[in-house]
């Protein structure tokens, strides 16, 4: 991977790439898989969707880009910046971001799709095609894109083999499901997954645990439509707290002390209270005496876990309780919660209480650079937030989100 020549001093640790129409048709054998190969099809009402495994159920939609365009009926309505690397670079420059960590989109932001549909050979071919596309058309195109692989979770040996194959090709991390039992697989801390965790330790690549891995409590039907939409987004973050709590008590990090994991797209402001509460019960119930666990949840978090935020001020005020080395910035483009097209204003507002320039640098770039082991050149950075002194926040930009249909 080429050296990343930084200009803005900012890395987004959570963005998404919309899978292009030719991801699979260009890379999978037509002779072997025929029309089972994921591709876009026309529906009787004139709209389009993905066909997968011979059915038009596909991925449950055409594109997941609500932060850029609330609803799309046909592919020609999908903005090219969501699926073409050259166009995405323009968005990075607009938002003054040097590099973007890419998560999947319609194939499953928590690695949940391609785990059951079709034969094992077919599913593995789909997964490898996506992983190859992300390297060939994104990370190889520009060092400003940071690739993360998906894996065949139904077979741990295949999973480990794909991790090694993908990381050898250039992937920097592993998109993982925080609650695999939801998919009918083993629990996160089952010994079955130990080869995966060992591979991540040996290769020094983190597990990325994106929100929405478990269903959240639906917003009440009695609420007004606009209120339901807004609340539904926030509730996905609440459900992520349940996963993090279980993982901190799972014992996995005591067995694999070099394992690294990232909590993605659920913010950071809730972490201080959660860690305090988990520690309280750990001590009150004398967990260390009654189980094989020896470390408090907060100790596990601060040694093995990282987190991402994109717009909040409260969580950044609490950075010392969380650990300033454990917080990374993101824009979440092109999802419904993205800060685009006002990311500069949002991160300026978030950091306005941070006096230390070193802390600002850690949050906006250095933590991500270290975790993803990026080769960077910082000599040309011109970032106003890295100047000593108070941060001035201007008025909120008037740029509006799509009116309806937003989701994470």
Buried (B, 14 or more C-beta within 10 A) or exposed (E): BEEBBBBBBBBBBBBBBBBBBBBBBBBBEEEEBEEBBBBBEEEEEEEBBBBBBEEEEBBEBBBBBBBBBBBBBBBEBBBEBBBBBEEBBEBBEEBBBBBBBBBBBBBBBBBBBBBEBBEEEBBBBBBBBBBBBBBBBBBBBBBBBBBBBBBBBBBBEBBBBBBEBBBEBBBBBBBBBBBBEBBEBBEBBBEEBBBBBBBBBEBEBBBBBBBBBBEBEEBEEEEEEEEBBBBBBBBBBEBBBBBBBBBBBBBBBBBBEEBBBBBBBBBBBBBBEBBEEBBEEBEEEEBEEEEEBEBBBBBBBBBBBBBBBBBBBBBBBBBEBBBBBBBBBBBBBBBBBBBBBBBBBBBBBBBBEBEEBEBBBBBBBBBBBEBBEBEBEBEEBEBEBBEEEEBEBEEEEEEEBBEEEBBB
